[in-house]
């Protein structure tokens, strides 16, 4: 034995190194994605804080707790209105109620008849 690694050993070492590099790149990608998500969330909160009164924000948070999809839809609508410049002043609780009525689907009612 001359002390030089065999071809199989070199191949195994190369594969380990590739695996390590892929894992490091994957972790960096995950960190970048997480950072972008946090920045977007902070920007969304800032826009909502700027354009909603305290009462409207409380009502929106209540809706988000009970119906997360509806809350997200309302937030997206408010952000779209704010970014397009169609919001004059702040949205108060009454305007929030009106917006929620427009964006929530009517609840389905069932009539049960017994024979």
N, C-alpha and C positions, 0 to 999 in steps of 0.2 A: 504494500500500500504506500503510495507516494504522498498521502495526506490531502490529495485533491478530491473534492466531492464528486460522486458519480453523477451521470446524466439524470438518473431518477431522482436523486437527492436535490439536484439543482432545480428540476422541474417542480418538485414539491415546495421548495423554498419560494420559487417564483409565484406559484399559486397562492401560497400563504400571504405573500406581499400584496398580490392583487386584491385578495379578499380584504386585507387590512385597509388598503387605499379606498376600496369601494365603501367599506363601513364608515370611514372617516368622511368621505364625500357625502354619503347619505345623511350622516349626523349634521354636517354643515348645511345641507339642503333643508333638513327639518328645522334647524335653528333659524334659517333665513325665512322660511315659510311662517314659522311661529311669530317671528318679529314683525313681519308684514301684517299678519292677522291682528296682532296687538296694536299696531299703528292705525290700522283701519278702524278697529274698535274704539280707540281713543278719539279719532277724528269724528266718528259717528256720534259719540257721546257729547263732544264739544258742539256739534251742529244742533243736536237736540236741546242741549242746555241753553244755547243761544236763542232758539226759536220757540221754546215752550215755557209757559209759566209753571210755577211749582205745582199747582193743582192739576194741570194737564199732564205733567210728568208723573205725578202720583197715579193718576188714572191709567196712563199708559203702562206703568209698572204693574198695576193690578191686573190689567188685561193680559200682559205678558206672562204673569204667573198662572192665570187660569187657562189661557189659550195662547201658547207660545207662537203658533203659526200666524195667528191674527195680529199679535203684537209686532212680530217681525215685518209683516206686510204693512202695517201702519207706519212703523219706523222708516221703512224704505220709501213710502209715499211722502212722508214729511221731508226726508232728506232730498228726494228728487225735486219737490217743490222749492225747497230752500236753495238748492244748487241752480235751479232755473230762474231764481229771483222772483217767484210768484207769491212769496209770503211777505205781506206787509205787517210789520209789527210782530207781536208774539201770538202764538196760538194759545187761547185760554181754554178753560175747562168746557165751556159750551161748544166752542169750535171743535174740540177734541171729541165730544159726544157725537156731533154731527159727522165727523170724519169716520168715527167707529161705526156708526149706523150705515154709512155708505159702503164701507169695506167689509163688514161682516155679513156673511150670507144669512138669509132668513132661516130660522130654525124650522126643521121639518116637524110637522105635527102629524100624529097618527090617530085616526079614529078607529076605535075597536068596537065592533058591534057584536053583541051576543045574540044568538038565535034561540 
